[in-house]
């Protein structure tokens, strides 16, 4: 060993170093955007993140000669498939020894909590940032999406990790017209009872409860599924309220019953790209003005179709009318490009719908796994 040590994060100062480390590691990467440090602190605090009502985590820093050279988290989520443990927030210098020591610490912690498989990265949950970027390094990440160093995948694999699943991020140029074949299919096969509406702001929390119920139903059979809890969705609803206009949420109904939904958010990363992770003292005002003016990019982070409507022509039609509704809302707000993410690599029904609209895959994120002896 060359003076390398792994330190469990215990103090506020150590947490601050944990959060800020990627800012130095990726300082020369033009695609990296530092998240707002204050928001990171809230996400990692059991006092402010309801994730910790059903989970626990330990953060680790790697140090060499008094200098931070890497970080990782290990966490267990009691709502996740058992006996899995999770890791996340992996960032380190391009050094096999550092990666090896970080993963050894995370794996030991997971074994001590009786976990038999490590899977990730999850920051902290599959419902938040997840996956390691393995393709698409030349463009900045959209909000709530990860950005990693190109060498990280090789370093994980050298630690014994293998691919569990890939997820795909699609980029959609909304200036393009809907392909005629897709439009003709909707015009000829769409049931008269299939309607799509905006979110009702007078029932904001109830609408988010409805969206959550649909999400949990739609994704229940998917790989790695962890349901949103009521506390988590209420927390999300409060956090996202400044970003959501009524037209940002499209709810499809059949015979008056909610059948699917999609949520469009302005790309916060575009607005904070030059903040360096700082919101105070004056960046909060700049952020407010930029969001009021509007961003050129946006992301659809949440979308789902109830199981009874999935598959076949009807499922595709529901997905199409939701995306088309959000496309119209985005164009009205001056948005030019929308990321649709993330989509499981083997979710071919949804991928075919998205690709039929002209969206192209431009980033790939990989989830890794390793058996823990």
Secondary structure as a PSIPRED ss2 file (coil, helix, strand):
# PSIPRED VFORMAT (PSIPRED V4.0)

   1 X C   1.000  0.000  0.000
   2 X C   1.000  0.000  0.000
   3 X C   1.000  0.000  0.000
   4 X E   0.000  0.000  1.000
   5 X E   0.000  0.000  1.000
   6 X E   0.000  0.000  1.000
   7 X E   0.000  0.000  1.000
   8 X E   0.000  0.000  1.000
   9 X C   1.000  0.000  0.000
  10 X C   1.000  0.000  0.000
  11 X C   1.000  0.000  0.000
  12 X H   0.000  1.000  0.000
  13 X H   0.000  1.000  0.000
  14 X H   0.000  1.000  0.000
  15 X H   0.000  1.000  0.000
  16 X H   0.000  1.000  0.000
  17 X H   0.000  1.000  0.000
  18 X H   0.000  1.000  0.000
  19 X H   0.000  1.000  0.000
  20 X H   0.000  1.000  0.000
  21 X H   0.000  1.000  0.000
  22 X H   0.000  1.000  0.000
  23 X H   0.000  1.000  0.000
  24 X H   0.000  1.000  0.000
  25 X H   0.000  1.000  0.000
  26 X C   1.000  0.000  0.000
  27 X C   1.000  0.000  0.000
  28 X C   1.000  0.000  0.000
  29 X C   1.000  0.000  0.000
  30 X C   1.000  0.000  0.000
  31 X C   1.000  0.000  0.000
  32 X C   1.000  0.000  0.000
  33 X C   1.000  0.000  0.000
  34 X C   1.000  0.000  0.000
  35 X C   1.000  0.000  0.000
  36 X C   1.000  0.000  0.000
  37 X H   0.000  1.000  0.000
  38 X H   0.000  1.000  0.000
  39 X H   0.000  1.000  0.000
  40 X H   0.000  1.000  0.000
  41 X H   0.000  1.000  0.000
  42 X H   0.000  1.000  0.000
  43 X H   0.000  1.000  0.000
  44 X C   1.000  0.000  0.000
  45 X C   1.000  0.000  0.000
  46 X C   1.000  0.000  0.000
  47 X C   1.000  0.000  0.000
  48 X C   1.000  0.000  0.000
  49 X C   1.000  0.000  0.000
  50 X H   0.000  1.000  0.000
  51 X H   0.000  1.000  0.000
  52 X H   0.000  1.000  0.000
  53 X H   0.000  1.000  0.000
  54 X C   1.000  0.000  0.000
  55 X E   0.000  0.000  1.000
  56 X E   0.000  0.000  1.000
  57 X E   0.000  0.000  1.000
  58 X E   0.000  0.000  1.000
  59 X E   0.000  0.000  1.000
  60 X E   0.000  0.000  1.000
  61 X E   0.000  0.000  1.000
  62 X E   0.000  0.000  1.000
  63 X E   0.000  0.000  1.000
  64 X E   0.000  0.000  1.000
  65 X C   1.000  0.000  0.000
  66 X C   1.000  0.000  0.000
  67 X E   0.000  0.000  1.000
  68 X E   0.000  0.000  1.000
  69 X E   0.000  0.000  1.000
  70 X E   0.000  0.000  1.000
  71 X E   0.000  0.000  1.000
  72 X E   0.000  0.000  1.000
  73 X E   0.000  0.000  1.000
  74 X E   0.000  0.000  1.000
  75 X E   0.000  0.000  1.000
  76 X E   0.000  0.000  1.000
  77 X E   0.000  0.000  1.000
  78 X C   1.000  0.000  0.000
  79 X C   1.000  0.000  0.000
  80 X C   1.000  0.000  0.000
  81 X C   1.000  0.000  0.000
  82 X C   1.000  0.000  0.000
  83 X C   1.000  0.000  0.000
  84 X E   0.000  0.000  1.000
  85 X E   0.000  0.000  1.000
  86 X E   0.000  0.000  1.000
  87 X E   0.000  0.000  1.000
  88 X E   0.000  0.000  1.000
  89 X E   0.000  0.000  1.000
  90 X E   0.000  0.000  1.000
  91 X E   0.000  0.000  1.000
  92 X E   0.000  0.000  1.000
  93 X C   1.000  0.000  0.000
  94 X C   1.000  0.000  0.000
  95 X C   1.000  0.000  0.000
  96 X H   0.000  1.000  0.000
  97 X H   0.000  1.000  0.000
  98 X H   0.000  1.000  0.000
  99 X H   0.000  1.000  0.000
 100 X H   0.000  1.000  0.000
 101 X H   0.000  1.000  0.000
 102 X H   0.000  1.000  0.000
 103 X H   0.000  1.000  0.000
 104 X H   0.000  1.000  0.000
 105 X H   0.000  1.000  0.000
 106 X H   0.000  1.000  0.000
 107 X H   0.000  1.000  0.000
 108 X H   0.000  1.000  0.000
 109 X H   0.000  1.000  0.000
 110 X H   0.000  1.000  0.000
 111 X H   0.000  1.000  0.000
 112 X H   0.000  1.000  0.000
 113 X C   1.000  0.000  0.000
 114 X C   1.000  0.000  0.000
 115 X C   1.000  0.000  0.000
 116 X C   1.000  0.000  0.000
 117 X E   0.000  0.000  1.000
 118 X E   0.000  0.000  1.000
 119 X E   0.000  0.000  1.000
 120 X E   0.000  0.000  1.000
 121 X C   1.000  0.000  0.000
 122 X E   0.000  0.000  1.000
 123 X E   0.000  0.000  1.000
 124 X C   1.000  0.000  0.000
 125 X C   1.000  0.000  0.000
 126 X C   1.000  0.000  0.000
 127 X C   1.000  0.000  0.000
 128 X C   1.000  0.000  0.000
 129 X E   0.000  0.000  1.000
 130 X E   0.000  0.000  1.000
 131 X C   1.000  0.000  0.000
 132 X E   0.000  0.000  1.000
 133 X E   0.000  0.000  1.000
 134 X E   0.000  0.000  1.000
 135 X E   0.000  0.000  1.000
 136 X C   1.000  0.000  0.000
 137 X C   1.000  0.000  0.000
 138 X C   1.000  0.000  0.000
 139 X C   1.000  0.000  0.000
 140 X C   1.000  0.000  0.000
 141 X C   1.000  0.000  0.000
 142 X C   1.000  0.000  0.000
 143 X C   1.000  0.000  0.000
 144 X C   1.000  0.000  0.000
 145 X C   1.000  0.000  0.000
 146 X C   1.000  0.000  0.000
 147 X C   1.000  0.000  0.000
 148 X C   1.000  0.000  0.000
 149 X C   1.000  0.000  0.000
 150 X C   1.000  0.000  0.000
 151 X C   1.000  0.000  0.000
 152 X H   0.000  1.000  0.000
 153 X H   0.000  1.000  0.000
 154 X H   0.000  1.000  0.000
 155 X H   0.000  1.000  0.000
 156 X H   0.000  1.000  0.000
 157 X H   0.000  1.000  0.000
 158 X H   0.000  1.000  0.000
 159 X C   1.000  0.000  0.000
 160 X C   1.000  0.000  0.000
 161 X C   1.000  0.000  0.000
 162 X E   0.000  0.000  1.000
 163 X E   0.000  0.000  1.000
 164 X E   0.000  0.000  1.000
 165 X E   0.000  0.000  1.000
 166 X E   0.000  0.000  1.000
 167 X E   0.000  0.000  1.000
 168 X E   0.000  0.000  1.000
 169 X E   0.000  0.000  1.000
 170 X E   0.000  0.000  1.000
 171 X E   0.000  0.000  1.000
 172 X E   0.000  0.000  1.000
 173 X E   0.000  0.000  1.000
 174 X C   1.000  0.000  0.000
 175 X C   1.000  0.000  0.000
 176 X C   1.000  0.000  0.000
 177 X C   1.000  0.000  0.000
 178 X C   1.000  0.000  0.000
 179 X C   1.000  0.000  0.000
 180 X H   0.000  1.000  0.000
 181 X H   0.000  1.000  0.000
 182 X H   0.000  1.000  0.000
 183 X H   0.000  1.000  0.000
 184 X H   0.000  1.000  0.000
 185 X H   0.000  1.000  0.000
 186 X H   0.000  1.000  0.000
 187 X H   0.000  1.000  0.000
 188 X H   0.000  1.000  0.000
 189 X H   0.000  1.000  0.000
 190 X C   1.000  0.000  0.000
 191 X C   1.000  0.000  0.000
 192 X C   1.000  0.000  0.000
 193 X C   1.000  0.000  0.000
 194 X E   0.000  0.000  1.000
 195 X E   0.000  0.000  1.000
 196 X E   0.000  0.000  1.000
 197 X E   0.000  0.000  1.000
 198 X E   0.000  0.000  1.000
 199 X C   1.000  0.000  0.000
 200 X C   1.000  0.000  0.000
 201 X H   0.000  1.000  0.000
 202 X H   0.000  1.000  0.000
 203 X H   0.000  1.000  0.000
 204 X H   0.000  1.000  0.000
 205 X H   0.000  1.000  0.000
 206 X H   0.000  1.000  0.000
 207 X H   0.000  1.000  0.000
 208 X H   0.000  1.000  0.000
 209 X H   0.000  1.000  0.000
 210 X H   0.000  1.000  0.000
 211 X H   0.000  1.000  0.000
 212 X H   0.000  1.000  0.000
 213 X H   0.000  1.000  0.000
 214 X H   0.000  1.000  0.000
 215 X H   0.000  1.000  0.000
 216 X H   0.000  1.000  0.000
 217 X H   0.000  1.000  0.000
 218 X H   0.000  1.000  0.000
 219 X H   0.000  1.000  0.000
 220 X C   1.000  0.000  0.000
 221 X C   1.000  0.000  0.000
 222 X C   1.000  0.000  0.000
 223 X C   1.000  0.000  0.000
 224 X C   1.000  0.000  0.000
 225 X C   1.000  0.000  0.000
 226 X C   1.000  0.000  0.000
 227 X C   1.000  0.000  0.000
 228 X C   1.000  0.000  0.000
 229 X C   1.000  0.000  0.000
 230 X H   0.000  1.000  0.000
 231 X H   0.000  1.000  0.000
 232 X H   0.000  1.000  0.000
 233 X H   0.000  1.000  0.000
 234 X H   0.000  1.000  0.000
 235 X H   0.000  1.000  0.000
 236 X H   0.000  1.000  0.000
 237 X H   0.000  1.000  0.000
 238 X H   0.000  1.000  0.000
 239 X H   0.000  1.000  0.000
 240 X H   0.000  1.000  0.000
 241 X H   0.000  1.000  0.000
 242 X H   0.000  1.000  0.000
 243 X H   0.000  1.000  0.000
 244 X C   1.000  0.000  0.000
 245 X C   1.000  0.000  0.000
 246 X H   0.000  1.000  0.000
 247 X H   0.000  1.000  0.000
 248 X H   0.000  1.000  0.000
 249 X E   0.000  0.000  1.000
 250 X E   0.000  0.000  1.000
 251 X E   0.000  0.000  1.000
 252 X E   0.000  0.000  1.000
 253 X E   0.000  0.000  1.000
 254 X E   0.000  0.000  1.000
 255 X C   1.000  0.000  0.000
 256 X C   1.000  0.000  0.000
 257 X E   0.000  0.000  1.000
 258 X E   0.000  0.000  1.000
 259 X E   0.000  0.000  1.000
 260 X E   0.000  0.000  1.000
 261 X E   0.000  0.000  1.000
 262 X E   0.000  0.000  1.000
 263 X E   0.000  0.000  1.000
 264 X E   0.000  0.000  1.000
 265 X E   0.000  0.000  1.000
 266 X E   0.000  0.000  1.000
 267 X C   1.000  0.000  0.000
 268 X H   0.000  1.000  0.000
 269 X H   0.000  1.000  0.000
 270 X H   0.000  1.000  0.000
 271 X H   0.000  1.000  0.000
 272 X H   0.000  1.000  0.000
 273 X C   1.000  0.000  0.000
 274 X C   1.000  0.000  0.000
 275 X C   1.000  0.000  0.000
 276 X C   1.000  0.000  0.000
 277 X C   1.000  0.000  0.000
 278 X C   1.000  0.000  0.000
 279 X C   1.000  0.000  0.000
 280 X C   1.000  0.000  0.000
 281 X C   1.000  0.000  0.000
 282 X C   1.000  0.000  0.000
 283 X H   0.000  1.000  0.000
 284 X H   0.000  1.000  0.000
 285 X H   0.000  1.000  0.000
 286 X H   0.000  1.000  0.000
 287 X H   0.000  1.000  0.000
 288 X H   0.000  1.000  0.000
 289 X H   0.000  1.000  0.000
 290 X H   0.000  1.000  0.000
 291 X H   0.000  1.000  0.000
 292 X H   0.000  1.000  0.000
 293 X H   0.000  1.000  0.000
 294 X C   1.000  0.000  0.000
 295 X C   1.000  0.000  0.000
 296 X C   1.000  0.000  0.000
 297 X E   0.000  0.000  1.000
 298 X E   0.000  0.000  1.000
 299 X E   0.000  0.000  1.000
 300 X E   0.000  0.000  1.000
 301 X E   0.000  0.000  1.000
 302 X E   0.000  0.000  1.000
 303 X E   0.000  0.000  1.000
 304 X E   0.000  0.000  1.000
 305 X E   0.000  0.000  1.000
 306 X C   1.000  0.000  0.000
 307 X H   0.000  1.000  0.000
 308 X H   0.000  1.000  0.000
 309 X H   0.000  1.000  0.000
 310 X C   1.000  0.000  0.000
 311 X C   1.000  0.000  0.000
 312 X H   0.000  1.000  0.000
 313 X H   0.000  1.000  0.000
 314 X H   0.000  1.000  0.000
 315 X H   0.000  1.000  0.000
 316 X H   0.000  1.000  0.000
 317 X H   0.000  1.000  0.000
 318 X H   0.000  1.000  0.000
 319 X H   0.000  1.000  0.000
 320 X H   0.000  1.000  0.000
 321 X H   0.000  1.000  0.000
 322 X H   0.000  1.000  0.000
 323 X H   0.000  1.000  0.000
 324 X H   0.000  1.000  0.000
 325 X H   0.000  1.000  0.000
 326 X H   0.000  1.000  0.000
 327 X H   0.000  1.000  0.000
 328 X H   0.000  1.000  0.000
 329 X H   0.000  1.000  0.000
 330 X H   0.000  1.000  0.000
 331 X H   0.000  1.000  0.000
 332 X H   0.000  1.000  0.000
 333 X C   1.000  0.000  0.000
 334 X C   1.000  0.000  0.000
 335 X C   1.000  0.000  0.000
 336 X C   1.000  0.000  0.000
 337 X E   0.000  0.000  1.000
 338 X E   0.000  0.000  1.000
 339 X E   0.000  0.000  1.000
 340 X E   0.000  0.000  1.000
 341 X E   0.000  0.000  1.000
 342 X E   0.000  0.000  1.000
 343 X E   0.000  0.000  1.000
 344 X E   0.000  0.000  1.000
 345 X C   1.000  0.000  0.000
 346 X C   1.000  0.000  0.000
 347 X C   1.000  0.000  0.000
 348 X H   0.000  1.000  0.000
 349 X H   0.000  1.000  0.000
 350 X H   0.000  1.000  0.000
 351 X H   0.000  1.000  0.000
 352 X H   0.000  1.000  0.000
 353 X H   0.000  1.000  0.000
 354 X H   0.000  1.000  0.000
 355 X H   0.000  1.000  0.000
 356 X H   0.000  1.000  0.000
 357 X C   1.000  0.000  0.000
 358 X C   1.000  0.000  0.000
 359 X C   1.000  0.000  0.000
 360 X E   0.000  0.000  1.000
 361 X E   0.000  0.000  1.000
 362 X E   0.000  0.000  1.000
 363 X E   0.000  0.000  1.000
 364 X E   0.000  0.000  1.000
 365 X E   0.000  0.000  1.000
 366 X E   0.000  0.000  1.000
 367 X E   0.000  0.000  1.000
 368 X E   0.000  0.000  1.000
 369 X E   0.000  0.000  1.000
 370 X E   0.000  0.000  1.000
 371 X E   0.000  0.000  1.000
 372 X C   1.000  0.000  0.000
 373 X C   1.000  0.000  0.000
